[in-house]
Amino acid sequence: MSCGGSSNVPISSFRLADGGSHAGHISADNTIAVVSTINNGITVWDLTTNEQRFVWRHQDDGNNSVTNIHIAFDNSYVVTSDREAFALWDLDIGEPEGFWRIDETSIRDIAVSNQGRGILVGRSSGKVMFFEPKTGRRLEFLGHLEKVNSVDISPNGFYALTGGNDYLAYLWDTRTGQVIHKFEHTSRVTKVSLDDKGRYAFTADSKRDARIWDLVTGKEVSNLQYMARQRIFTTAVFSDDGKYLLTGSPARRINRWDVKTGEELNEWRVSAREGSKPASAVVHDVGFLSDNEIISESTNGLLEKWKIEN
């Protein structure tokens, strides 16, 4: 049981997508949300005014199949991808800056650094591509032996965190391709996330292990403590003070954890997607609004605000 209890009732909710969504991301400062909607392409929202800023079309075939979205830490650019291609968007003017197709293997996950300087593309072949759109420089990381499931990039674009079906996660340097730390698991790594301030890494596998690592030493800080035999994570965000981790899951769950101990402190359950049977929703992203409030974005098409009960 989590010491802060659980809640299924948000403080407030705001609809970002009628009919639900395929993917979504909330900016690091919680002022922007980008949503891959089922019915209306990709929408960009100003969360300070709850106004829609842009509507984008990833490809011109009329069908929106974007499953990966990442907003740069400095809110300058967004990358979107389906299985075949990725696009870079200027968040200031709302225009595309480039569109690239990958023919050999499908795209599994994507991330972008500040000013759109570098784009990280994880692929089903096990290769991870680091690409600089402005210079054309391309580096392929070949450390993974099987499918890559999740990637993240540091705000400055110098460091990548990648995890795959080979039971491994790597922290590596995008300038040289050199491995800095190797994080080992006992099953396939399904989610990785970097602390934007460079203190921690989060890596989770498909069974029992969800670990927080010290990025300087590469040593384990904690292993999240939960009773379930299996827990899958769809997103993970560290608080600004580095004390807490917020995670989302495919089973409507949001959880807050103590970084140092791995103890579960709170649990919330987002609203189910309308018409889903059984009632379900996947949490796309989460964010810390303050010391006592968080927000979430899910396949239900809602941005929901929650109170932290200490």
C-alpha positions in Angstrom: 0.0 0.0 0.0 1.2 3.5 -0.7 1.5 5.7 2.4 -0.2 8.6 0.7 -3.2 6.5 -0.4 -4.8 6.5 -3.8 -7.2 8.7 -5.7 -9.4 8.3 -8.8 -10.8 11.8 -8.7 -8.8 14.6 -10.4 -8.9 18.2 -9.2 -9.7 19.2 -12.8 -9.6 17.9 -16.3 -9.4 19.5 -19.8 -10.1 17.7 -23.0 -7.1 17.8 -25.5 -8.5 15.2 -27.9 -12.0 14.1 -28.8 -12.1 10.4 -29.3 -8.8 9.8 -27.5 -5.2 9.8 -28.5 -2.3 7.6 -29.8 0.5 9.4 -28.0 1.3 12.6 -26.1 4.1 14.5 -24.4 4.1 17.4 -21.8 7.0 19.9 -21.9 9.5 19.9 -19.0 8.0 23.2 -17.7 4.4 21.9 -18.0 3.4 24.8 -20.3 2.9 22.8 -23.6 1.2 19.5 -24.5 1.6 17.8 -27.9 -1.0 15.1 -28.7 -1.3 12.6 -31.5 -5.1 12.5 -31.7 -7.2 9.8 -33.2 -9.5 12.2 -35.1 -7.6 15.5 -35.7 -3.9 14.9 -36.5 -1.3 16.3 -34.1 -2.4 19.1 -31.9 -0.2 21.5 -29.9 -1.7 23.1 -26.7 -0.7 26.1 -24.6 -1.4 24.8 -21.1 -1.2 28.2 -19.5 -4.3 29.4 -21.5 -5.8 26.0 -22.5 -5.7 27.2 -26.1 -4.8 25.1 -29.2 -1.8 26.7 -31.0 -1.2 24.4 -34.0 -2.6 21.4 -35.8 0.0 19.3 -37.7 -0.1 16.5 -40.3 2.8 14.1 -40.0 2.1 12.5 -43.4 -0.4 13.6 -46.1 -2.2 10.3 -46.4 -5.1 11.4 -44.2 -4.4 8.8 -41.5 -2.6 9.9 -38.3 -0.4 7.0 -37.0 2.1 9.0 -34.9 3.0 6.9 -31.9 6.0 8.8 -30.6 6.3 12.5 -29.6 9.1 14.3 -27.7 9.4 18.0 -26.9 12.9 19.5 -26.4 13.7 20.6 -22.9 13.8 24.2 -23.9 10.5 24.1 -25.8 12.1 25.0 -29.1 11.3 21.9 -31.2 9.2 18.8 -31.3 9.9 15.5 -33.0 7.1 13.1 -34.0 7.3 9.7 -35.6 5.2 6.8 -36.8 6.9 3.5 -37.6 8.3 4.6 -41.0 9.3 8.3 -40.7 10.1 11.1 -38.3 9.6 14.9 -38.5 11.1 17.9 -36.7 8.8 20.9 -35.9 9.6 24.4 -34.9 7.5 25.1 -31.9 7.8 28.9 -32.2 6.2 29.2 -35.6 4.5 25.8 -35.8 6.2 24.8 -39.1 8.0 21.6 -40.1 11.8 21.8 -40.4 12.4 18.4 -41.9 10.9 15.0 -42.7 13.0 11.8 -42.9 12.0 8.3 -43.8 13.6 5.1 -42.5 13.2 2.2 -44.9 15.1 -0.6 -43.4 13.6 -1.1 -40.0 10.7 0.4 -38.0 11.1 3.3 -35.5 10.4 2.3 -31.9 11.1 5.6 -30.0 12.4 9.1 -30.6 13.8 12.1 -28.7 15.2 15.6 -29.5 17.7 17.9 -27.7 17.6 21.7 -27.2 17.3 23.8 -30.3 16.6 20.7 -32.3 20.4 20.1 -32.5 20.2 16.3 -32.2 17.5 13.7 -32.8 17.8 10.2 -31.3 16.0 7.4 -33.2 15.6 3.9 -31.6 14.9 1.1 -34.1 13.7 -2.4 -34.2 17.0 -3.6 -35.7 18.8 -2.7 -32.5 20.5 0.3 -34.0 20.1 3.7 -32.5 20.7 6.7 -34.8 21.9 10.1 -33.5 21.2 12.7 -36.2 22.1 16.4 -36.4 19.6 18.0 -38.9 21.5 21.3 -39.3 24.9 19.7 -40.1 23.8 16.3 -41.5 26.1 14.5 -39.1 24.9 11.0 -38.4 26.2 8.5 -35.8 24.9 4.9 -35.3 25.2 3.3 -31.9 25.5 -0.5 -32.3 25.7 -1.5 -28.7 22.3 -3.2 -28.6 22.0 -6.8 -30.0 18.1 -6.8 -30.2 15.2 -4.4 -30.6 15.4 -1.0 -29.0 12.3 -0.1 -27.0 13.0 3.2 -25.4 15.3 6.2 -25.8 16.0 9.5 -24.1 18.4 12.4 -24.6 20.0 15.0 -22.3 18.9 18.6 -22.9 22.3 19.5 -24.4 22.2 16.5 -26.7 25.5 15.1 -25.5 24.2 12.0 -23.7 21.8 9.3 -24.8 20.0 6.6 -22.7 18.7 3.6 -24.6 17.1 0.3 -23.6 16.3 -2.8 -25.5 15.2 -6.5 -25.7 18.8 -7.6 -24.9 18.2 -6.9 -21.2 20.5 -3.9 -21.3 20.3 -0.1 -21.0 23.2 2.1 -22.0 24.2 5.6 -21.2 26.5 6.8 -24.1 28.1 9.9 -25.5 26.5 11.1 -28.8 29.8 12.8 -29.8 31.9 9.7 -29.8 29.5 6.7 -29.5 31.4 5.6 -26.4 29.5 3.8 -23.6 29.6 5.6 -20.2 27.6 3.2 -18.2 25.9 -0.2 -18.9 22.8 -1.0 -16.8 21.9 -4.7 -16.7 18.4 -6.2 -16.2 17.1 -9.8 -16.0 14.5 -9.2 -18.8 13.9 -6.9 -21.7 14.2 -3.2 -20.9 10.9 -1.5 -21.8 11.4 2.1 -20.5 14.3 4.5 -19.9 14.3 8.1 -18.8 16.9 10.7 -18.0 16.7 13.3 -15.2 16.9 16.6 -17.1 19.4 17.9 -14.5 21.8 15.1 -15.1 21.6 13.4 -11.7 19.7 10.1 -12.4 18.7 7.6 -14.9 15.5 5.4 -14.7 15.5 2.0 -16.4 12.7 -0.6 -16.1 12.3 -4.1 -17.5 9.2 -6.2 -18.3 9.1 -8.1 -15.1 10.2 -7.0 -11.6 13.0 -4.4 -11.8 12.5 -0.7 -12.1 15.8 0.9 -11.0 17.1 4.4 -10.4 20.8 4.9 -11.1 23.4 7.6 -10.2 24.6 9.1 -13.5 28.0 10.1 -12.1 29.0 6.7 -10.5 26.7 4.4 -12.5 25.7 2.7 -9.2 22.1 1.8 -8.3 20.4 4.3 -6.0 17.1 2.3 -5.5 14.8 -0.3 -7.0 11.2 0.7 -6.9 9.2 -1.3 -4.3 5.9 -2.8 -5.5 4.0 -6.1 -4.8 3.0 -6.9 -8.4 4.9 -9.6 -10.2 5.0 -7.4 -13.2 4.8 -3.6 -13.7 5.1 -1.8 -17.1 5.9 1.9 -17.2 5.0 4.3 -20.1 6.6 7.4 -18.7 8.9 8.5 -15.9 9.7 12.1 -14.7 12.0 13.3 -11.9 11.1 16.2 -9.7 13.2 19.4 -9.9 14.6 18.8 -6.4 15.6 15.2 -7.3 13.6 13.7 -4.4 10.8 12.1 -6.3 10.0 10.1 -9.4 6.6 10.2 -11.1 5.6 7.3 -13.3 2.7 6.4 -15.6 1.5 2.9 -16.8 -0.7 1.3 -19.4 -3.2 0.4 -16.6 -4.3 3.9 -15.8 -1.9 4.2 -12.9 0.2 7.2 -11.9 2.6 6.7 -9.0 5.0 8.9 -7.0 8.1 7.3 -5.6 10.9 8.2 -3.2 14.1 8.3 -5.3 16.5 7.4 -2.5 14.4 4.4 -1.1 12.2 3.3 -4.0 9.2 3.5 -1.7 5.8 4.1 -3.3 4.3 7.3 -1.8 1.1 7.9 -3.8 -1.1 6.4 -6.5 -3.7 7.9 -8.8 -5.9 6.3 -11.5 -6.6 8.4 -14.6 -10.1 8.4 -16.1 -10.9 5.5 -18.5 -11.1 6.2 -22.2 -14.8 6.6 -23.2 -16.3 3.4 -24.5 -13.4 1.2 -23.5 -14.4 -2.2 -22.2 -13.0 -3.1 -19.8 -12.4 0.4 -18.6 -8.9 1.3 -19.5 -6.4 4.1 -20.5 -2.7 4.4 -21.1 -0.9 7.2 -19.4 1.2 9.0 -22.0 3.0 11.5 -19.8 3.0 13.1 -16.3 4.5 16.2 -14.7 5.1 17.9 -11.4 3.2 21.2 -11.3 4.2 22.1 -7.7 5.0 20.4 -4.4 1.3 19.4 -4.1 0.0 19.0 -7.6 0.8 16.9 -10.7 -0.7 16.6 -14.2 -1.2 13.7 -16.6 -2.0 13.2 -20.2 -3.6 9.8 -21.3 -5.2 7.9 -24.2 -8.5 9.2 -22.7 -7.7 12.5 -24.5 -7.7 14.4 -21.1 -5.2 16.5 -19.3 -6.0 15.8 -15.7 -4.7 17.6 -12.6 -4.1 15.7 -9.3 -3.5 16.6 -5.7 -0.6 15.1 -3.8 -1.8 13.9 -0.4 1.2 13.7 1.9 
